[in-house]
Amino acid sequence: MDSFQIVAILVSLAAVFSFINHRFLKLHPTVGIMLLALLASVAWLTVQSIWPPAVRLTERFHIDLSEALFHWMLGGLLFAGAMRVNLSELQNQRLAVTFLSVGGTLISTFIVAGISYALCRLTRLDASFGQCALFGAIISPTDPVAVMGFLKTIHAPTEIEALIGGESLFNDGIGVVLFTVLARLGGMHAIHWIDVPGEFCTQTLGGAGIGLAAGVIVYQMLRRVDNYQVEVLLTLALAMGGYTLADAVGVSGPIAAVVAGIIIGNHGRTFAVSNATRKHLDDFWELVDETLNAVLFLLIGLVVLQMKLQRWEPVMQLIAVMIVLSARWWSVWICSATVSLFQHPTDRIPHLVPILTWGGLRGGLAVAMALSLPHGPQHDRLVEVVFGVVVFSVLVQGSTLPTLFKLWIRQPDDAEV
């Protein structure tokens, strides 16, 4: 199949699954589409077992999720999510967002790496600490695509939305940078740790610089035109072109997209466009966001078709879920305790640690990063474990998050940690 046929099939499946979910299941779109895609994948695998020609059809319908996400979807998804972030509220939460997105991601990465490495040594699995660190970098960042989608439906207070959304957007970029650095310097083998800090800073600051420069340029262009078709096209060029430029230069495209989206979503929408253009702009990016979200979580469900499941993998996936949740809890607790040293205690959000721990969803980005690694003895195992964590995150954490969120928010007098 050529690229157009594959895209047509994906969009058609996403539309049909969206209809079924909206009409019958009535789950959150992310949960419903992914669940239906998983069920469809399992059904198709059953068909393959009794009808061999179906295997050849599956081979023809091969999709590189990492290629699709990193090169086709991620820039638009991050830009659309960043446009919804309230900059003034984000500035109020800047200390917490910085600690959580940078410090929290790093702490969680190395907690996951340490526990995973110890378990591998205990069970005599062949895995280096560098490979465990890659797993930590893949699974530690929360996915803004999943998180921002749920935030829209639970009507979170602005300060909580800014904190959770800002953290997910920035630690997504930080996580991609950390993963890229570890993969580039060590691959699936030993890592030269002395080179990590410099490469990390180059990727992060370089991406932020390109996003800031491109965002300011497009902002000035928006001020000089009053035509919504041109203005929407300029923002589309910024999302795609800024991400591509940063990637070509060798710095972080995700961070560039986030910074550019925050500039346009706050200053651009407020000071550079008319009310009519603002509505067109919001409608366009909401449509882009919803469409790409539907296709992305459909792809996650279809990843099962590319996996070689083993009998013992569910046990490893369950252990990985517990490790990831524990690491997330500790990283959030450490960061929130550090932030409280610089802020008055009344500024802290009630039940911050459980909210951020259970609300730290993982999504397609983690699966895409795992799939992008070179094939080797540990590749399939890593993909399957990451996939198990993502499925639990979206289906279990995502479906229970609204109820638990309301429970925690309604009890502001309880202890936070």
N, C-alpha and C positions, 0 to 999 in steps of 0.2 A: 504494500500500500504506500502511496505517496503521502507527503505531509498534509495536503489539503484533505484527503480522504480521512486521515486519522483525526484531524481537527474537527471535521464535520461529524464524525462518529462520537467524539468526546462531547461536543456541544449538544448533540442530540440526546445522548445518554444523560447528561447533566440536566437538560430540560425535562426529560421524562421522569427522572428520579425526583426532581424538585416538585413536579406536579403530584407524584404519588405521595411524597412526604407531606406536602401542603394539604392534600385532599384527604388522606387516610391516617398517616402516622402522627402528623401534627407535632413533630419534634423540631428542635432547633435545626435550621437548614444544614448547618455543618454536621451535626450528629446524624440527621436523617439521610443525607446524601452519602456520607461515608458508610453508614450501616447498610444501606441498599447496595452500594458498590461491593462491600465485603460479601454480602449474601449472593450477589450475582457472580462474584469471582469463585466462591465455593461451589455454586451450582455448575458453573462452566468447568471447573476442575473435575466434578463428578461426571459430566458429559464426556470429558476427555478420557476418563478411565474406561468408559464403555464404548466410545466411538473414536478410534484412533485418528481419523482425518481431522478431528477438532484440534489436535495438537499443532498441525500445520497452519491452521487459521490463527492460532495464538501466536505462533512464531512470526507470522506476517504482521500481526498487530502489536509490534514491539515499540514501546515508548520509553525514552530515556527521561525519567522524571527529573534527574539532576539537571539535564540540559534544558528541559522545558521550564523548570522553575528559575534557575539562575539566569538564563539568557532571554526568556520570554515573559515571565510573569512577575518576578520578585520586585523589579523596579517599580512597576505600576501598583502592586499591592502595598508596598511600603509607602510610596508617595501618597496613595489614597488614604491610608491609615494615618499618616503624619498630618495630613490636611485637617483632620478632625481634632487634633490635639489643641487644647486651649493654652496658648503660650504664656499668658499671665499666670494661670494656675500652675503651669509647668515650672515657671520661674520660682513660684512659692515652694514647690516641691523639689527644686533643683538639687539640693544636697542629698535628699533621699534617693532621687532618681539616679544620681551619679554613683552613689555608693552601691545601690542595688544592681545597676546595669553593668558597672565595671567590676567593683569588688565582689558583688554577689556571684557574677558569672565565673570569675576566677576561683573564688572559694569553692563553689559547687563543683567546678571542673576537677579540682584536685582532691576534693573529698571523694567524688565518684571514682576517680583514678586510683586513689589509695585503697579504698575498700575493694574495688574490682580486682586490683592486682593481688591483694592479700587472698581473696577468694580463689583466684586463678592458681596461686601458689599452693593453697590448701588442697584444691581439687586436682592439682597437677595438670591444669590446662596450659597449653603452650601459648602464652601471651606475655609480651614485654610491657614494661611500665609506659613506654611511649604509645603503644596501642591502647592501653587503658586510658591514657591521657586524651587520646583522640576520641575515644568513646565519651569521656567526660565533656569535651568541647562540643561534641555533636548534640548531646542530650541535655546539657545544662541550660542553654538559653531558652526562655519562653518564646513561643511563636506568636508574633504580633497579629498574624492573619487570623489565628484561632481566638486569641485573647480579645482583639478589637471587635470581632464579630459577636462575641458573647456580651461585651460591654454595651453594645447598642441595644440589646434586648432586656437587660436587667435594670436599666435606668439608674446607674450608679451615681452617687453624688459627684459633683465636679472635681473635688479634691482627690477622691479615690480613683475616678476615671483618669485624671491626669497622672497620678502616680503609677497605676497599673499599666495604662497605655503607654506612658513615656518610658517606663522601664522595659516593657516588652519590645518597643520599637528600637531602643538603643542597645539593649543587651542582645537583641537579634543581630545587629551589626557587629557588636563586640564579639559575639559567639562565632560569626562567620570569619571575622578577622583572626581570632584565636585558632579556629580550625584550619584556616588557610595557612597560617604561619607554621603550625605543628605539622601539617601534611606536607608543606613545601620543604621544611627543614629536615624532617625525618621520615615522611611517608609512613609506612607501616612498620618501620624498623626503629633503630635508636635515634633519639632526637638530640641535637646539639643545643642544650638549654641556654648557653651563653648568648646565642643569637636571637632568642625569643623576644626580649624586651625591646630592642631596637626595631625589629621587624614589626612588632605589634604597634609601636608608636607611629611608625611610618604609615602603616595601613590606616590607622584610625584618624590621625591628624590630616593625612592627605585626602581621605574621603570627605571629611568634614569641610576642608578647605575648598574642594571642588564643588560640593553641594552648596556652600555659602556663596561662592562666586557666581555659579550658574543661577542660583535663586535670585540674587540681587540683579543680575543682568535681565532676567525674564521679568522681574518685578518692574524695572524701569521701562521695559518694552510694553508691559500691560498698561502703564500709566499714559502711554502715548497713543493708544488706539481705543476706539469704542465700537467694537464689532465682536459679538460673542463667538462667531465661528473662528475668527483669528485668535482670540484670546484662549479659547479651549484648545486650539491646536498648539499654541505656545506652551501651555502647561503639559500637554502630551509630549511635546518635544523635550521639555525639561525633564520629565520623569524618565523617558527612554534614553534621551541623549546624554543626560548627566550621569546616569548609571553606566551606560556603555563607555563614556569617556573615562570615568574613574576606573572601570575594569581594564580598559586598554592601557592606561597609565601604570597600572599595577597597584592601585590603592583600593580602599573599600567602596564598592558600588552601593551596598545597602546603606551605609552611613551617609553617603552623598545623597541618596534618594530621600532619606529621613529628614536631613537638614533642609534640603530644597523644599520638601513638602510642608514643613513647619513654617518656612518663610512665606510661601504662597498662601497657605491655609489661614494665616493670621494677618500679615501685612498686606499681601496681595488681594485677598478677598475683601479686606476692610477699606483699604485706601486707594486701590488701583483700578477697581472695576465698578461698573454701575450695578444697581439692584437687579436689573434684568439679567445681566451677564452672570452675576453671582448665582442666581437660580440655575441658569444653564450649566454653570461650572459644577455646582453641587450635584445636580441631576446626572451629569455625565460621569463624574468620578464615582458616584454611588453605583451607577450601572456597571462601570468597569470593575469596581470592587466586588460587587455581588456575582458577576459573571465569572471572574477569575477565581473567586472563592469556591464557587460551585464546581468548576473544572478541577481545581487543585484537590479538593477533598474526594472527588470522584477518582482522580489518579491515585490517591493514597490507598483507597479501597482496592483498586485494580493491581496494586503492587504485588498482591498475593500470587497473581499469575506468573510472576517472575521469580518467585522464591522457591527454594528447595527445603520444604519443611522436614524437620527431624522429630523423632518421637519425644526427645527430652527437651526440646526448645521451650515449651510452655513453662517448665520449671525455671529455666534460666530467665525467661521474660518476667515471671512473677518476682524473682529475686531482684532483677534489674529495676522493676517498678518501686520496690521498697527502698533500694539504694538511692534512687533518684529523688523520691519524696523526702527521704531523710536528709540528703544533701541539700535539697531545696530549703527544708525547714531550718537547718543549721546556718545556711548562708544568709537567709532572711533575718534570722534572730541576731546573728553577729552584726549585720549591717544596720538593723533597726536600733540595736543597743548602742552602736557607735554614733548614729545620727542623733540619738537622744542626749548625748553628751553636749551637743552643740545647739539643741533646740529645747524650748520649755516643754516639759512633759505633756501639758495640755494640748500641744500642737500635734501630738501623735494620733494616728487614726485608731479607733477601737478595733481590737482583734486583728491587728495588722498582720501578725505572723501567720495565723491560719488562713486569712483571706489570700495573702500572697502565695502561701504554700499550695493550697488547693486550686487557686486561680492561675497558677503558673502552668498553663497548658503547653503541650508540645504538639507540633503539627508537621506539615509537609516538608518544612525546611530541614528538620532532623533526618527524615528519610532520604531526602535528596542529597544531603551531605554524605550520609553513609554509602549511598549508591555511587557517589562520584569517586570513591576511593579505588585504587587499583585492585584488580582481582587477585586474590591470593588465598592461602589456606584459611585465613580468619575472616575473609570478606563476607561470605554468606552468613556465618554465625553472627557477625556484627549487625548486618542488615536486619536479620530476623529479630534480634534482641531489641534494636532501636524501634523496629516496627511494632513490637509488642507493647513497648512503653507508650508510643504514640496512640495506638488503639485504645489502651486503658485511659490515657489522658483525655482524649476527645469523647469517647463513649461514656466513661464512668465519671470522671471529674467534670467534664463539660455538661452532662445531663443533670448532675446534682448541684452544680455551682449556683444556679439562681435560688434554689431553696435554701441552701446553706448560707448564701450571701445575705438573704433577707433575715435569717435567724441571727447571724452575727451582728448585722447592722442594728437590729432591734434591741440588742443588749449592750448598750454603750457603757454601762457601769461596771461590767465585769473586767477582770484582769486581762491585759492584752497578750501577755506572753506566758 
